[in-house]
Amino acid sequence: MSWIKEEDMRAIRQQADIVDVLSHYLSLNKKGKNYMAVCPFHDDHDPSLSISTDKQIFKCFVCGTGGNVFTFVQKIENISFPEAVVKVAEMIGYPLRIEAPVVKEQSAEQPYYDLMQSYIQFCAYELQSEDGFLCMQYLQKRHIHEDIRKRFEIGYAPMDERSLHYFKAKNYATKDLLDTGLVHEGQQGMRATFFNRLMIPIHDDQGHPVGFTARKLSDMDQGPKYINTAQTKIYEKGNLIFNYHRAKNFARKNERVILVEGAMDVLAFEKAEIHESIACLGTACTKAQILLIKALKVPVVVCYDGDRAGQDATYKFSILALENNVAMQIVKNPTEKDPDEIFESGGASALKNLVHKTISLAEFYLDYLSRKYDLENYEDKRKFVQIMEDCIRKTCTDFEKSTYFARIKEMTGFDLSLNEPKNTSQPEVKYRKVPMLLERPKDGRKQAEQSCLNMVLLSKEAALRFKEEIGFFKDELCNQLSYYCYDIYRYQNRIDFDKLISKIDEEDVRNFLLALLSDPFRMTKYDEKFFLDSVNKIRECTYQEQIDLINQKIIQSVDNQEKLELARQKREWIIKKNGLRKEG
């Protein structure tokens, strides 16, 4: 890192407040002297990422990820450490002196990415030129102002010759231009693929530029309304989601991702200052795209157009979402307008109000399928009932099930409640397999966490006390299982283990529960003293971890003043730890 001077790095670290930087990515809540946030580095539900304003560090108490402002940006942006330093410097407006370029590991695709980025910059320049005047007028008319234009790197592709002259001036190889789809062979030789069009770049999930969606500026212009990059070595539309790389952090922060039909709809939400919208690049969502969406681990709010085509697309997406256990809600759009038209007619408030009017998937199915099928026809009615039953059983609570079953009986005469499993002395349990043997953890904290989790399984009181006093389990399997318990305790006072096993989707979590329940040494009744002793053991381990961390810092530190401060902090943690032993 000799290219960044040490004094620059020190100055950036001192000037960059970690709270300000992390607030670009996360929603922070003040808790005492520190801030808490939902951790973006694992499947977090309750805030477990702690940000210290005094120490200028962050730490997740669940997945263990931690560091300073540079390492946070490095990890969340998936970039190198030097690139993270540059990024933070840009955020705070620090005039960083760069003595040599950042050396990136060269991939086979990197020359193509560089070529695409160069053309993006060329189109952005052309937008500001005299030739781009009509395109700029179009953008201003659509209220796509400078901040959005810069964020999305929107530009203008000039007439054919100018792009070709640019490529020639830059000495780009014809093969590379063909491989990226920027040119094609015509009857009269090489032609630019895009000309006299509004250019919106498309990136992959890592933020690499891979293609364009290009809109014509007037209905009088020849050609289709939109032209997208054809399949190339770096562009395969079934693997790409428009705006995914920008929206993913906002989606995790706002605990939802909004799925729309096209790029202009995404820009409409941007105009309304809603930054978590994405669009699939095609008429139907693919398996690769649904897996990208699932990786966000947030519910999908489907906001397709209100017309028949939009409703059909919503239904097709829902089938794939159900198959892949992706939670979703549907925006109830009573108009036939798309999001961009809604913004143009009603402004940001109209669009914000629209996405708050969501209905469940079961409600959407009931409305959509009752119009799709003729319920006077027995065969149609049978298909309707089968699809509805599958949806309801996969997505609804017990209370919702009974409500929908009653409505379906009224509509069709079919009583789905008769298909409900009956309670017997030995109920059948879904997914029951030979469980894995429960590993006897040598680690004291892990052992205490498993003991606490067993008490949580046995007692609602234990669950509420643990959530309030500790908040989360450091062990990932314990933590994931605890959320299923908390969800059940919202509606019930005890856990039916067979129902819990059936409720769990993740095989590793399900097997972990089976191993817990099969442990011959497991306590089968709630013991308050045992529970509180286990809670104190977790606290003791947490304090010891802090002491060990400070010891490491003392060894690494070369600053005597810093060592004194670390020693003071260490004494405080030792006092806390000894206090627990006295209480015990």
C-alpha angles and dihedrals in degrees: 000000000000089000090073113061116235092232090054092051091048092049093049091049091050095046098042108084107211092218092056093048096045091047087068087067107024142037105246127203122196114237113177110307092338138060129236130207141170105269112245092200099071140018096288126174105166116044107269101157111098120200117197115208092191096051096030091225137117129217133181111213091201108047095020097233112150146145142113134304093282096050091048093055090043092054100040094045092040092229136130122276094252090050089051090053089052091048093052091046089054091049093056096035095244113165097233116197109218116198097181135010123266107265109225125191103259115234126194089252096048096093088054092049090050091050092049092048091050091053091047089057091047091053091047089053092048090052089063092047129091090258090057094054096105091046090051089049090052092052093048091049088054090048092243097148132190098276092056093041090055096042092051093035091232116185147160127258106215126211117307099265096054093056091047091049089051093051090049093048090052091049093232115176114249090229092057091048090051092044092055094044094239091125136022137193112264132182089265097043132269116004132185111248094218126043135157092005140121106254122214113180121227121212134192122243090275093053099256113146108242108158150335143254106212124196126200114238100223138025085233091065118097123250135037121322092249132026119191129194110272119236111294138162090280102026122070109153095206090063097046136080119194113242093002094129092053098038100048097081092044089048092055091044094050094035095234141072121211116219116206134171105248150005094266089056089054089051089050090058090046088055087054089050092248105134105178100080125119137178132210113231101235145029095285136030115251131216091254091052095048089052090053089051092046090053089066088066093212131111117271118234105203111211106174123154118291094236126098093267091053092050091049090051090050091053093049091050091049092058091057092043092053092048090054099040094246112158114228145174128197126230109231102226108182092183129071090232125115120230092264092054090047090053092048092051101037108016129225094320091058092054093045091050090049096057091049090059097080130153130198122263090248091055091049091049092050092054098037099043095043086061094041095053130051103236090195088065114079096215092048090046091052091052090047092053094046094052093044092050092052092049095046095048092049100044112023136084119236091261092050091048093058091048094051093042089056091050092049091049089053092049099042111011091241113130107210092178087076087067092058112117113256121233112247134169089263106032120197113251122209119230093011107160134160098291125231114256112260108250112231100232115223090196109095096216094049091050091050091048092053089050091050092047090053089054090048089055089053102041137038088202090058091049093052093045094048093048091050099042103034103011102201145017118249091212107083097218091049090048095050092047091049091060091057088052093049090049092053093046090057088072106019139041097221138031122244100210095206091054090045091054090050091048096056115094100183112084095209092052091046092050091047090054091048090051091050092050092046095051106119090210094053118124111236098195130058112259112189096197092049090048094050091046089053091048090052090049089056090050091049091051091048091052091047090051089054091049091050090048091052091048089056091049091050090053092049097043121099094181114094092202090052090049091054091051091048090050090053091051090048091054090053092054091046090052090051091049093048089048090060091054091052090050090050 
